[in-house]
Amino acid sequence: MEEPNPCITCGICCTHFRISFYWAEADDAPGGFVPAGMTERLNHSMRCMKGSNQVPRRCSALSGTVGEQVACTIYENRPTPCREFPVYFDDGRPNPKCDELRATIGLPPLPHAPMPNAPSPHTPLPNAA
């Protein structure tokens, strides 16, 4: 039985980082996929997810309650930084930054993931209902 993805009970990274990415990832550019209406311009070549460029931060695509139950409303179309932030490294070790952020909201550190199919940033999260 596969372990549940720890991200769906956390979501703190979506309220901590400015989620910035190359402008052409947005769907108003040819081949783009991130909903442009959920982004804002940073400069001539970069955008970020709305809600992640000011403090307090909360990505506009995040639904639910951080530390309890969350979902990304654009998971299949999320930007590169969200796709590349590892919860676990290839050897099964948890990302120390992830554990550090989890601690700020009272969540325990993640266990080492000995199984080869450990939850990763590529494990689908449920879409918001």
NUTOR-647140 format. One record per atom (N, C-alpha, C, O, CB): residue number from 1; residue in one letter; atom name; x, y, z. Coordinates in nm, 2 decimals, decimal comma. Atoms other than C-alpha are relative to their C-alpha. Glycine has a CB too. Layout:
REM NUTOR-647140
resi  resn  name  x  y  z
NUM  A  CA  X  Y  Z .
...
***
This chain:
REM NUTOR-647140
resi  resn  name  x  y  z
1  M  N  0,08  -0,12  0,00 .
1  M  CA  0,00  0,00  0,00 .
1  M  C  0,09  0,12  0,00 .
1  M  O  0,18  0,13  0,08 .
1  M  CB  -0,10  0,00  0,12 .
2  E  N  -0,08  -0,12  0,01 .
2  E  CA  0,14  0,34  -0,10 .
2  E  C  -0,03  0,10  0,11 .
2  E  O  -0,15  0,11  0,15 .
2  E  CB  -0,02  0,06  -0,14 .
3  E  N  0,02  -0,10  -0,10 .
3  E  CA  0,19  0,60  0,17 .
3  E  C  -0,07  0,12  -0,06 .
3  E  O  -0,05  0,16  -0,17 .
3  E  CB  0,13  0,04  0,07 .
4  P  N  0,06  -0,12  0,05 .
4  P  CA  -0,03  0,91  0,14 .
4  P  C  0,10  0,11  -0,02 .
4  P  O  0,20  0,12  0,05 .
4  P  CB  -0,12  0,04  0,09 .
5  N  N  -0,08  -0,12  0,02 .
5  N  CA  0,13  1,22  0,00 .
5  N  C  -0,01  0,10  0,11 .
5  N  O  -0,12  0,14  0,15 .
5  N  CB  -0,04  0,07  -0,14 .
6  P  N  0,01  -0,08  -0,12 .
6  P  CA  0,23  1,43  0,30 .
6  P  C  -0,04  0,15  -0,04 .
6  P  O  -0,08  0,22  0,05 .
6  P  CB  0,13  0,01  0,07 .
7  C  N  0,03  -0,14  0,04 .
7  C  CA  0,17  1,75  0,10 .
7  C  C  -0,15  0,03  0,02 .
7  C  O  -0,19  0,15  0,05 .
7  C  CB  0,03  0,02  -0,15 .
8  I  N  0,14  -0,03  -0,01 .
8  I  CA  -0,21  1,71  0,12 .
8  I  C  -0,05  0,03  0,14 .
8  I  O  -0,16  0,07  0,17 .
8  I  CB  -0,08  -0,11  -0,05 .
9  T  N  0,03  -0,04  -0,14 .
9  T  CA  -0,20  1,76  0,50 .
9  T  C  0,09  0,12  0,04 .
9  T  O  0,09  0,15  0,16 .
9  T  CB  0,01  -0,11  0,10 .
10  C  N  -0,10  -0,11  -0,04 .
10  C  CA  0,06  2,04  0,49 .
10  C  C  -0,03  0,13  -0,08 .
10  C  O  -0,11  0,21  -0,04 .
10  C  CB  0,14  -0,05  -0,03 .
11  G  N  0,02  -0,12  0,09 .
11  G  CA  0,07  2,31  0,21 .
11  G  C  0,08  0,12  0,05 .
11  G  O  0,06  0,23  -0,01 .
11  G  CB  -0,14  0,03  0,01 .
12  I  N  -0,07  -0,11  -0,05 .
12  I  CA  0,31  2,53  0,40 .
12  I  C  0,09  0,07  -0,10 .
12  I  O  0,11  0,19  -0,10 .
12  I  CB  0,08  -0,03  0,13 .
13  C  N  -0,09  -0,06  0,11 .
13  C  CA  0,54  2,58  0,10 .
13  C  C  -0,08  0,10  -0,08 .
13  C  O  -0,02  0,19  -0,13 .
13  C  CB  0,06  -0,11  -0,08 .
14  C  N  0,08  -0,09  0,08 .
14  C  CA  0,25  2,74  -0,08 .
14  C  C  -0,03  0,13  0,07 .
14  C  O  -0,09  0,22  0,01 .
14  C  CB  -0,13  -0,07  -0,03 .
15  T  N  0,02  -0,12  -0,07 .
15  T  CA  0,24  3,01  0,19 .
15  T  C  0,13  0,06  0,05 .
15  T  O  0,13  0,16  0,12 .
15  T  CB  -0,09  -0,02  0,12 .
16  H  N  -0,13  -0,05  -0,05 .
16  H  CA  0,61  3,06  0,24 .
16  H  C  0,08  0,06  -0,12 .
16  H  O  0,15  0,16  -0,10 .
16  H  CB  0,08  -0,12  0,06 .
17  F  N  -0,09  -0,04  0,11 .
17  F  CA  0,78  3,10  -0,10 .
17  F  C  -0,08  0,10  -0,10 .
17  F  O  -0,20  0,08  -0,12 .
17  F  CB  0,05  -0,12  -0,08 .
18  R  N  0,05  -0,07  0,12 .
18  R  CA  0,73  3,36  -0,38 .
18  R  C  0,02  -0,10  -0,11 .
18  R  O  0,13  -0,14  -0,14 .
18  R  CB  0,07  0,14  -0,02 .
19  I  N  0,00  0,11  0,10 .
19  I  CA  0,64  3,12  -0,66 .
19  I  C  0,02  0,08  -0,14 .
19  I  O  -0,08  0,11  -0,20 .
19  I  CB  -0,13  -0,08  0,00 .
20  S  N  -0,03  -0,07  0,12 .
20  S  CA  0,82  3,29  -0,95 .
20  S  C  0,05  -0,09  -0,11 .
20  S  O  0,11  -0,19  -0,08 .
20  S  CB  0,10  0,12  0,03 .
21  F  N  -0,04  0,09  0,11 .
21  F  CA  0,88  3,15  -1,30 .
21  F  C  0,00  0,08  -0,13 .
21  F  O  -0,04  0,20  -0,13 .
21  F  CB  -0,10  -0,11  -0,01 .
22  Y  N  -0,01  -0,06  0,13 .
22  Y  CA  0,95  3,24  -1,66 .
22  Y  C  -0,14  0,03  -0,06 .
22  Y  O  -0,23  -0,06  -0,05 .
22  Y  CB  0,08  -0,09  -0,10 .
23  W  N  0,13  -0,05  0,04 .
23  W  CA  0,66  3,44  -1,81 .
23  W  C  -0,07  -0,10  -0,10 .
23  W  O  -0,19  -0,10  -0,10 .
23  W  CB  0,02  0,13  -0,06 .
24  A  N  0,06  0,08  0,10 .
24  A  CA  0,61  3,19  -2,10 .
24  A  C  -0,06  -0,13  0,05 .
24  A  O  -0,12  -0,20  -0,03 .
24  A  CB  0,10  -0,03  -0,11 .
25  E  N  0,07  0,11  -0,06 .
25  E  CA  0,49  2,92  -1,86 .
25  E  C  -0,15  0,03  0,01 .
25  E  O  -0,23  -0,06  0,02 .
25  E  CB  0,05  -0,04  0,13 .
26  A  N  0,14  -0,04  -0,02 .
26  A  CA  0,16  3,11  -1,84 .
26  A  C  -0,08  -0,03  -0,13 .
26  A  O  -0,02  -0,03  -0,24 .
26  A  CB  -0,02  0,15  0,03 .
27  D  N  0,07  0,05  0,12 .
27  D  CA  -0,12  3,00  -2,08 .
27  D  C  -0,04  0,11  -0,10 .
27  D  O  -0,11  0,08  -0,20 .
27  D  CB  -0,13  -0,06  0,05 .
28  D  N  0,02  -0,10  0,11 .
28  D  CA  -0,14  3,34  -2,26 .
28  D  C  0,12  0,01  -0,09 .
28  D  O  0,13  0,10  -0,17 .
28  D  CB  -0,03  0,13  0,07 .
29  A  N  -0,11  0,01  0,09 .
29  A  CA  0,19  3,25  -2,42 .
29  A  C  -0,01  -0,13  -0,08 .
29  A  O  -0,06  -0,23  -0,02 .
29  A  CB  0,14  0,01  0,08 .
30  P  N  0,01  0,13  0,07 .
30  P  CA  0,22  2,98  -2,69 .
30  P  C  0,07  -0,11  0,07 .
30  P  O  0,19  -0,10  0,11 .
30  P  CB  0,07  0,02  -0,14 .
31  G  N  -0,05  0,11  -0,07 .
31  G  CA  0,27  2,65  -2,52 .
31  G  C  -0,01  0,01  0,15 .
31  G  O  0,03  -0,09  0,22 .
31  G  CB  0,14  -0,03  -0,04 .
32  G  N  0,01  -0,02  -0,15 .
32  G  CA  0,21  2,79  -2,17 .
32  G  C  -0,11  -0,08  0,06 .
32  G  O  -0,20  -0,12  -0,01 .
32  G  CB  -0,02  0,15  0,03 .
33  F  N  0,10  0,09  -0,06 .
33  F  CA  0,01  2,60  -1,92 .
33  F  C  -0,05  0,06  0,14 .
33  F  O  -0,16  0,01  0,18 .
33  F  CB  0,06  -0,13  0,02 .
34  V  N  0,05  -0,05  -0,13 .
34  V  CA  -0,02  2,80  -1,59 .
34  V  C  -0,11  0,11  -0,03 .
34  V  O  -0,09  0,20  -0,11 .
34  V  CB  0,12  0,07  0,08 .
35  P  N  0,11  -0,10  0,02 .
35  P  CA  -0,35  3,00  -1,58 .
35  P  C  0,05  0,14  0,02 .
35  P  O  0,08  0,18  0,13 .
35  P  CB  -0,12  -0,03  0,09 .
36  A  N  -0,05  -0,14  -0,01 .
36  A  CA  -0,24  3,36  -1,66 .
36  A  C  -0,08  0,08  0,10 .
36  A  O  -0,02  0,17  0,17 .
36  A  CB  0,00  0,06  -0,14 .
37  G  N  0,08  -0,08  -0,10 .
37  G  CA  -0,52  3,50  -1,45 .
37  G  C  0,03  -0,02  0,14 .
37  G  O  -0,01  0,06  0,23 .
37  G  CB  -0,15  -0,03  -0,02 .
38  M  N  -0,04  0,02  -0,14 .
38  M  CA  -0,37  3,35  -1,14 .
38  M  C  0,14  0,04  0,02 .
38  M  O  0,20  0,01  0,12 .
38  M  CB  -0,01  -0,15  0,03 .
39  T  N  -0,14  -0,05  -0,01 .
39  T  CA  -0,03  3,52  -1,20 .
39  T  C  0,00  0,15  0,00 .
39  T  O  -0,09  0,21  -0,04 .
39  T  CB  0,08  -0,06  -0,12 .
40  E  N  -0,02  -0,14  0,01 .
40  E  CA  0,11  3,86  -1,18 .
40  E  C  0,15  0,02  -0,06 .
40  E  O  0,23  -0,06  -0,04 .
40  E  CB  -0,01  0,08  0,14 .
41  R  N  -0,13  -0,03  0,07 .
41  R  CA  0,41  4,02  -1,37 .
41  R  C  0,09  0,05  0,11 .
41  R  O  0,06  0,13  0,19 .
41  R  CB  -0,02  0,11  -0,11 .
42  L  N  -0,10  -0,05  -0,08 .
42  L  CA  0,73  4,06  -1,18 .
42  L  C  0,09  0,10  -0,07 .
42  L  O  0,13  0,21  -0,02 .
42  L  CB  0,09  -0,11  0,06 .
43  N  N  -0,08  -0,09  0,09 .
43  N  CA  0,94  4,21  -1,46 .
43  N  C  -0,02  -0,05  -0,14 .
43  N  O  -0,11  -0,12  -0,17 .
43  N  CB  0,15  -0,01  0,04 .
44  H  N  0,02  0,03  0,14 .
44  H  CA  0,98  4,17  -1,84 .
44  H  C  0,01  -0,15  -0,03 .
44  H  O  -0,04  -0,19  -0,13 .
44  H  CB  0,10  0,08  -0,08 .
45  S  N  -0,01  0,14  0,03 .
45  S  CA  1,07  3,80  -1,81 .
45  S  C  -0,05  -0,09  0,10 .
45  S  O  -0,05  -0,22  0,08 .
45  S  CB  0,14  -0,03  -0,03 .
46  M  N  0,05  0,09  -0,11 .
46  M  CA  0,92  3,67  -1,49 .
46  M  C  -0,14  0,04  0,05 .
46  M  O  -0,18  0,15  0,04 .
46  M  CB  0,10  0,01  0,12 .
47  R  N  0,13  -0,02  -0,06 .
47  R  CA  0,58  3,62  -1,34 .
47  R  C  0,01  -0,08  0,14 .
47  R  O  0,10  -0,15  0,17 .
47  R  CB  -0,12  -0,06  -0,09 .
48  C  N  0,01  0,08  -0,12 .
48  C  CA  0,47  3,48  -1,00 .
48  C  C  -0,15  -0,03  0,02 .
48  C  O  -0,23  0,03  -0,04 .
48  C  CB  0,06  0,08  0,12 .
49  M  N  0,14  0,03  -0,03 .
49  M  CA  0,16  3,32  -0,87 .
49  M  C  -0,06  0,11  0,09 .
49  M  O  0,01  0,16  0,19 .
49  M  CB  -0,01  -0,14  0,08 .
50  K  N  0,06  -0,10  -0,08 .
50  K  CA  -0,08  3,58  -0,73 .
50  K  C  -0,01  -0,05  0,15 .
50  K  O  -0,03  -0,17  0,17 .
50  K  CB  -0,15  0,03  -0,05 .
51  G  N  0,01  0,04  -0,14 .
51  G  CA  -0,08  3,58  -0,35 .
51  G  C  0,14  -0,04  0,06 .
51  G  O  0,15  -0,05  0,18 .
51  G  CB  -0,10  -0,11  0,02 .
52  S  N  -0,13  0,05  -0,05 .
52  S  CA  0,28  3,47  -0,33 .
52  S  C  0,11  0,11  0,00 .
52  S  O  0,22  0,09  0,03 .
52  S  CB  0,05  -0,11  -0,08 .
53  N  N  -0,10  -0,10  0,02 .
53  N  CA  0,45  3,81  -0,39 .
53  N  C  -0,01  0,11  0,12 .
53  N  O  0,06  0,21  0,12 .
53  N  CB  -0,02  0,07  -0,13 .
54  Q  N  0,01  -0,09  -0,12 .
54  Q  CA  0,34  3,98  -0,06 .
54  Q  C  -0,01  -0,08  0,12 .
54  Q  O  -0,04  -0,20  0,12 .
54  Q  CB  -0,12  0,10  -0,02 .
55  V  N  0,01  0,06  -0,13 .
55  V  CA  0,34  3,90  0,31 .
55  V  C  -0,12  0,05  0,07 .
55  V  O  -0,14  0,17  0,07 .
55  V  CB  0,13  0,02  0,08 .
56  P  N  -0,02  0,14  0,00 .
56  P  CA  0,15  3,72  0,43 .
56  P  C  -0,02  -0,06  -0,14 .
56  P  O  -0,10  -0,01  -0,21 .
56  P  CB  -0,10  -0,07  0,10 .
57  R  N  0,00  0,07  0,13 .
57  R  CA  0,19  3,48  0,14 .
57  R  C  -0,11  -0,11  0,00 .
57  R  O  -0,12  -0,18  0,10 .
57  R  CB  0,13  -0,05  -0,05 .
58  R  N  0,09  0,12  0,02 .
58  R  CA  -0,07  3,23  0,01 .
58  R  C  -0,03  0,00  -0,15 .
58  R  O  -0,09  0,08  -0,21 .
58  R  CB  -0,13  0,01  0,08 .
59  C  N  0,02  0,01  0,15 .
59  C  CA  -0,07  3,11  -0,35 .
59  C  C  -0,14  -0,01  -0,03 .
59  C  O  -0,22  -0,07  0,04 .
59  C  CB  0,07  -0,13  -0,05 .
60  S  N  0,14  -0,01  0,04 .
60  S  CA  -0,39  3,18  -0,52 .
60  S  C  -0,06  -0,14  -0,05 .
60  S  O  -0,18  -0,15  -0,05 .
60  S  CB  -0,02  0,10  -0,12 .
61  A  N  0,05  0,13  0,04 .
61  A  CA  -0,41  2,82  -0,64 .
61  A  C  -0,02  -0,10  0,12 .
61  A  O  -0,07  -0,21  0,10 .
61  A  CB  0,10  -0,06  -0,10 .
62  L  N  0,01  0,09  -0,12 .
62  L  CA  -0,40  2,67  -0,28 .
62  L  C  -0,15  0,01  0,05 .
62  L  O  -0,20  0,12  0,08 .
62  L  CB  0,10  0,04  0,10 .
63  S  N  0,13  0,01  -0,07 .
63  S  CA  -0,74  2,56  -0,14 .
63  S  C  0,02  -0,08  0,13 .
63  S  O  0,11  -0,16  0,14 .
63  S  CB  -0,11  -0,06  -0,09 .
64  G  N  -0,01  0,07  -0,13 .
64  G  CA  -0,80  2,43  0,21 .
64  G  C  0,07  0,07  0,11 .
64  G  O  0,10  0,19  0,10 .
64  G  CB  0,06  -0,14  -0,03 .
65  T  N  -0,06  -0,06  -0,12 .
65  T  CA  -0,65  2,48  0,55 .
65  T  C  0,14  -0,06  0,01 .
65  T  O  0,16  -0,18  0,03 .
65  T  CB  -0,09  -0,04  0,12 .
66  V  N  -0,14  0,04  -0,02 .
66  V  CA  -0,27  2,47  0,58 .
66  V  C  0,02  -0,08  0,13 .
66  V  O  -0,03  -0,04  0,23 .
66  V  CB  0,09  0,12  -0,01 .
67  G  N  -0,02  0,08  -0,12 .
67  G  CA  -0,16  2,20  0,82 .
67  G  C  -0,11  -0,10  0,03 .
67  G  O  -0,10  -0,18  0,12 .
67  G  CB  0,02  0,08  0,12 .
68  E  N  0,12  0,09  -0,02 .
68  E  CA  -0,49  2,01  0,79 .
68  E  C  -0,03  -0,08  -0,13 .
68  E  O  0,00  -0,20  -0,14 .
68  E  CB  -0,12  0,07  0,05 .
69  Q  N  0,04  0,06  0,12 .
69  Q  CA  -0,61  1,94  0,44 .
69  Q  C  0,00  0,11  -0,11 .
69  Q  O  -0,07  0,21  -0,10 .
69  Q  CB  -0,15  -0,06  0,00 .
70  V  N  -0,01  -0,09  0,11 .
70  V  CA  -0,51  2,12  0,12 .
70  V  C  0,00  -0,06  -0,13 .
70  V  O  0,02  -0,19  -0,14 .
70  V  CB  0,13  0,08  0,02 .
71  A  N  -0,01  0,05  0,13 .
71  A  CA  -0,51  2,09  -0,25 .
71  A  C  0,04  0,11  -0,09 .
71  A  O  0,02  0,23  -0,06 .
71  A  CB  -0,14  -0,06  -0,05 .
72  C  N  -0,03  -0,10  0,10 .
72  C  CA  -0,37  2,27  -0,55 .
72  C  C  -0,11  0,00  -0,11 .
72  C  O  -0,13  -0,11  -0,17 .
72  C  CB  0,15  -0,03  -0,06 .
73  T  N  0,11  0,00  0,10 .
73  T  CA  -0,65  2,38  -0,78 .
73  T  C  0,05  0,00  -0,14 .
73  T  O  -0,03  -0,02  -0,23 .
73  T  CB  -0,08  0,13  0,03 .
74  I  N  -0,05  0,00  0,14 .
74  I  CA  -0,42  2,39  -1,08 .
74  I  C  0,11  -0,10  -0,01 .
74  I  O  0,21  -0,09  -0,09 .
74  I  CB  0,05  0,14  -0,05 .
75  Y  N  -0,11  0,09  -0,02 .
75  Y  CA  -0,20  2,09  -0,99 .
75  Y  C  0,06  -0,05  -0,14 .
75  Y  O  0,18  -0,04  -0,16 .
75  Y  CB  -0,05  -0,13  0,07 .
76  E  N  -0,06  0,04  0,13 .
76  E  CA  -0,17  1,96  -1,35 .
76  E  C  0,06  0,11  -0,08 .
76  E  O  0,14  0,09  -0,17 .
76  E  CB  -0,12  -0,06  -0,09 .
77  N  N  -0,05  -0,11  0,07 .
77  N  CA  -0,09  2,31  -1,47 .
77  N  C  0,09  0,09  0,09 .
77  N  O  0,10  0,21  0,06 .
77  N  CB  -0,11  0,08  -0,05 .
78  R  N  -0,08  -0,08  -0,10 .
78  R  CA  0,13  2,43  -1,17 .
78  R  C  0,13  0,04  -0,07 .
78  R  O  0,18  -0,03  -0,16 .
78  R  CB  0,02  -0,08  0,13 .
79  P  N  -0,13  -0,04  0,06 .
79  P  CA  0,45  2,62  -1,25 .
79  P  C  0,12  -0,09  0,04 .
79  P  O  0,11  -0,17  0,13 .
79  P  CB  0,03  0,15  0,03 .
80  T  N  -0,12  0,08  -0,02 .
80  T  CA  0,80  2,48  -1,26 .
80  T  C  0,05  0,00  0,14 .
80  T  O  0,08  -0,11  0,19 .
80  T  CB  0,11  0,05  -0,09 .
81  P  N  -0,05  0,01  -0,13 .
81  P  CA  0,90  2,58  -0,91 .
81  P  C  -0,08  -0,10  0,09 .
81  P  O  -0,02  -0,17  0,18 .
81  P  CB  0,00  0,14  0,07 .
82  C  N  0,09  0,09  -0,07 .
82  C  CA  0,61  2,38  -0,77 .
82  C  C  0,03  -0,15  -0,04 .
82  C  O  0,03  -0,24  0,05 .
82  C  CB  -0,15  0,03  -0,02 .
83  R  N  -0,04  0,13  0,05 .
83  R  CA  0,71  2,08  -0,98 .
83  R  C  0,13  -0,05  0,05 .
83  R  O  0,16  -0,17  0,06 .
83  R  CB  -0,01  0,00  -0,15 .
84  E  N  -0,14  0,04  -0,03 .
84  E  CA  1,07  2,09  -0,88 .
84  E  C  0,04  0,00  0,15 .
84  E  O  0,15  -0,04  0,19 .
84  E  CB  0,09  0,09  -0,07 .
85  F  N  -0,03  0,00  -0,14 .
85  F  CA  1,05  2,14  -0,50 .
85  F  C  -0,02  -0,14  0,06 .
85  F  O  -0,14  -0,19  0,06 .
85  F  CB  -0,09  0,10  0,08 .
86  P  N  0,01  0,14  -0,05 .
86  P  CA  1,12  1,79  -0,36 .
86  P  C  -0,04  -0,02  0,14 .
86  P  O  0,02  0,05  0,23 .
86  P  CB  0,13  -0,08  -0,03 .
87  V  N  0,03  0,03  -0,14 .
87  V  CA  0,95  1,66  -0,05 .
87  V  C  0,10  -0,10  0,04 .
87  V  O  0,15  -0,09  0,16 .
87  V  CB  -0,15  -0,06  0,00 .
88  Y  N  -0,10  0,10  -0,03 .
88  Y  CA  1,18  1,36  -0,06 .
88  Y  C  0,11  0,00  -0,11 .
88  Y  O  0,08  0,03  -0,23 .
88  Y  CB  -0,06  -0,14  0,01 .
89  F  N  -0,11  0,01  0,10 .
89  F  CA  1,52  1,33  -0,23 .
89  F  C  0,00  -0,15  -0,06 .
89  F  O  -0,07  -0,23  0,00 .
89  F  CB  0,14  0,03  0,06 .
90  D  N  0,00  0,13  0,07 .
90  D  CA  1,59  1,03  -0,46 .
90  D  C  0,04  -0,12  0,09 .
90  D  O  -0,01  -0,23  0,07 .
90  D  CB  0,10  0,00  -0,12 .
91  D  N  -0,04  0,11  -0,10 .
91  D  CA  1,75  0,83  -0,17 .
91  D  C  -0,10  -0,02  0,11 .
91  D  O  -0,08  -0,10  0,20 .
91  D  CB  0,14  0,04  0,05 .
92  G  N  0,11  0,02  -0,10 .
92  G  CA  1,43  0,86  0,04 .
92  G  C  0,01  0,10  0,12 .
92  G  O  -0,07  0,10  0,20 .
92  G  CB  0,01  -0,13  0,05 .
93  R  N  -0,01  -0,10  -0,11 .
93  R  CA  1,56  1,14  0,27 .
93  R  C  -0,10  0,11  -0,02 .
93  R  O  -0,11  0,16  -0,13 .
93  R  CB  0,15  0,05  0,01 .
94  P  N  0,09  -0,11  0,02 .
94  P  CA  1,31  1,41  0,34 .
94  P  C  0,08  0,13  -0,02 .
94  P  O  0,20  0,14  0,03 .
94  P  CB  -0,09  0,02  0,13 .
95  N  N  -0,06  -0,13  0,03 .
95  N  CA  1,40  1,76  0,22 .
95  N  C  0,00  0,08  0,13 .
95  N  O  -0,10  0,10  0,19 .
95  N  CB  -0,08  0,08  -0,11 .
96  P  N  -0,01  -0,07  -0,13 .
96  P  CA  1,53  1,95  0,53 .
96  P  C  -0,08  0,13  0,00 .
96  P  O  -0,13  0,17  0,10 .
96  P  CB  0,15  0,03  0,03 .
97  K  N  0,08  -0,12  0,00 .
97  K  CA  1,36  2,27  0,41 .
97  K  C  -0,15  -0,03  0,02 .
97  K  O  -0,22  0,05  0,08 .
97  K  CB  0,02  0,07  -0,14 .
98  C  N  0,14  0,04  -0,02 .
98  C  CA  1,03  2,09  0,40 .
98  C  C  -0,03  -0,02  0,15 .
98  C  O  -0,12  0,03  0,20 .
98  C  CB  -0,03  -0,13  -0,09 .
99  D  N  0,01  0,02  -0,14 .
99  D  CA  1,08  1,97  0,75 .
99  D  C  0,00  0,13  0,08 .
99  D  O  -0,07  0,14  0,18 .
99  D  CB  0,10  -0,10  0,05 .
100  E  N  -0,01  -0,13  -0,06 .
100  E  CA  1,18  2,32  0,86 .
100  E  C  -0,13  0,07  0,00 .
100  E  O  -0,18  0,13  0,10 .
100  E  CB  0,12  0,08  -0,06 .
101  L  N  0,12  -0,07  0,02 .
101  L  CA  0,87  2,47  0,72 .
101  L  C  -0,12  -0,07  0,07 .
101  L  O  -0,20  -0,01  0,13 .
101  L  CB  -0,04  0,01  -0,15 .
102  R  N  0,10  0,08  -0,07 .
102  R  CA  0,65  2,19  0,86 .
102  R  C  0,00  0,03  0,15 .
102  R  O  -0,10  0,05  0,22 .
102  R  CB  0,01  -0,15  -0,02 .
103  A  N  -0,01  -0,03  -0,15 .
103  A  CA  0,78  2,26  1,21 .
103  A  C  -0,06  0,14  0,04 .
103  A  O  -0,11  0,15  0,15 .
103  A  CB  0,15  0,00  0,04 .
104  T  N  0,06  -0,14  -0,03 .
104  T  CA  0,66  2,63  1,18 .
104  T  C  -0,15  -0,01  0,03 .
104  T  O  -0,20  0,08  0,09 .
104  T  CB  0,03  0,09  -0,11 .
105  I  N  0,15  0,02  -0,02 .
105  I  CA  0,30  2,50  1,18 .
105  I  C  -0,03  -0,12  0,09 .
105  I  O  -0,14  -0,16  0,09 .
105  I  CB  -0,07  -0,01  -0,13 .
106  G  N  0,02  0,10  -0,09 .
106  G  CA  0,35  2,23  1,43 .
106  G  C  -0,01  -0,14  -0,05 .
106  G  O  -0,06  -0,23  0,02 .
106  G  CB  -0,12  0,02  0,08 .
107  L  N  0,01  0,14  0,06 .
107  L  CA  0,37  1,93  1,19 .
107  L  C  0,14  -0,07  0,03 .
107  L  O  0,24  0,00  0,03 .
107  L  CB  -0,02  0,01  -0,15 .
108  P  N  -0,13  0,07  -0,03 .
108  P  CA  0,63  1,66  1,27 .
108  P  C  0,08  -0,01  -0,12 .
108  P  O  0,03  0,00  -0,24 .
108  P  CB  -0,03  -0,14  0,06 .
109  P  N  -0,09  0,02  0,11 .
109  P  CA  0,93  1,60  1,05 .
109  P  C  -0,05  -0,13  -0,08 .
109  P  O  -0,11  -0,22  -0,02 .
109  P  CB  0,15  -0,02  0,04 .
110  L  N  0,03  0,12  0,08 .
110  L  CA  0,88  1,35  0,77 .
110  L  C  0,09  -0,11  0,03 .
110  L  O  0,21  -0,09  0,05 .
110  L  CB  0,00  0,04  -0,16 .
111  P  N  -0,09  0,11  -0,02 .
111  P  CA  1,01  1,00  0,81 .
111  P  C  0,09  -0,02  -0,12 .
111  P  O  0,05  0,02  -0,23 .
111  P  CB  -0,08  -0,13  0,04 .
112  H  N  -0,07  0,05  0,11 .
112  H  CA  1,28  0,86  0,59 .
112  H  C  -0,09  -0,09  -0,08 .
112  H  O  -0,16  -0,17  -0,02 .
112  H  CB  0,14  -0,07  0,04 .
113  A  N  0,09  0,08  0,09 .
113  A  CA  1,10  0,70  0,29 .
113  A  C  0,08  -0,12  -0,06 .
113  A  O  0,15  -0,10  -0,16 .
113  A  CB  -0,06  0,09  -0,11 .
114  P  N  -0,08  0,11  0,05 .
114  P  CA  1,26  0,36  0,24 .
114  P  C  -0,05  -0,07  -0,12 .
114  P  O  0,02  -0,14  -0,20 .
114  P  CB  0,02  -0,11  0,11 .
115  M  N  0,06  0,06  0,12 .
115  M  CA  1,02  0,25  -0,03 .
115  M  C  0,03  0,07  -0,12 .
115  M  O  0,04  0,20  -0,12 .
115  M  CB  -0,16  -0,01  0,02 .
116  P  N  -0,04  -0,07  0,13 .
116  P  CA  1,11  0,32  -0,39 .
116  P  C  -0,11  0,09  -0,06 .
116  P  O  -0,08  0,18  -0,14 .
116  P  CB  0,03  -0,11  -0,10 .
117  N  N  0,10  -0,08  0,05 .
117  N  CA  0,77  0,48  -0,46 .
117  N  C  -0,05  0,11  0,10 .
117  N  O  -0,17  0,13  0,12 .
117  N  CB  -0,12  -0,08  -0,05 .
118  A  N  0,03  -0,10  -0,10 .
118  A  CA  0,79  0,74  -0,18 .
118  A  C  -0,07  0,12  -0,07 .
118  A  O  -0,04  0,15  -0,18 .
118  A  CB  0,13  0,05  0,07 .
119  P  N  0,07  -0,11  0,06 .
119  P  CA  0,56  1,04  -0,23 .
119  P  C  0,11  0,11  -0,04 .
119  P  O  0,21  0,13  0,02 .
119  P  CB  -0,09  0,07  0,11 .
120  S  N  -0,09  -0,09  0,05 .
120  S  CA  0,74  1,30  -0,44 .
120  S  C  -0,08  0,12  -0,05 .
120  S  O  -0,21  0,12  -0,05 .
120  S  CB  0,08  -0,06  -0,11 .
121  P  N  0,07  -0,11  0,05 .
121  P  CA  0,65  1,64  -0,59 .
121  P  C  -0,08  -0,04  -0,13 .
121  P  O  -0,16  0,04  -0,17 .
121  P  CB  0,09  0,12  -0,03 .
122  H  N  0,07  0,04  0,12 .
122  H  CA  0,53  1,44  -0,89 .
122  H  C  -0,12  -0,09  0,03 .
122  H  O  -0,19  -0,14  -0,06 .
122  H  CB  0,09  -0,07  -0,09 .
123  T  N  0,12  0,08  -0,04 .
123  T  CA  0,27  1,24  -0,69 .
123  T  C  -0,12  0,09  0,00 .
123  T  O  -0,12  0,19  0,06 .
123  T  CB  0,02  -0,07  0,14 .
124  P  N  0,12  -0,09  0,02 .
124  P  CA  -0,07  1,38  -0,79 .
124  P  C  -0,07  0,03  0,14 .
124  P  O  -0,09  -0,05  0,22 .
124  P  CB  -0,10  -0,05  -0,09 .
125  L  N  0,08  -0,04  -0,11 .
125  L  CA  -0,25  1,58  -0,53 .
125  L  C  -0,14  0,01  -0,05 .
125  L  O  -0,17  0,03  -0,17 .
125  L  CB  0,05  0,14  0,06 .
126  P  N  0,14  -0,01  0,05 .
126  P  CA  -0,63  1,58  -0,54 .
126  P  C  -0,03  0,14  -0,04 .
126  P  O  0,02  0,24  0,02 .
126  P  CB  -0,10  -0,05  0,11 .
127  N  N  0,05  -0,14  0,04 .
127  N  CA  -0,79  1,87  -0,72 .
127  N  C  -0,10  0,04  0,10 .
127  N  O  -0,17  -0,04  0,17 .
127  N  CB  -0,06  0,00  -0,14 .
128  A  N  0,10  -0,05  -0,09 .
128  A  CA  -1,01  2,09  -0,51 .
128  A  C  -0,14  -0,03  -0,06 .
128  A  O  -0,16  -0,03  -0,18 .
128  A  CB  0,02  0,16  0,02 .
129  A  N  0,13  0,03  0,04 .
129  A  CA  -1,37  2,01  -0,52 .
129  A  C  -0,08  0,12  -0,04 .
129  A  O  -0,20  0,12  -0,08 .
129  A  CB  -0,08  -0,08  0,10 .
***
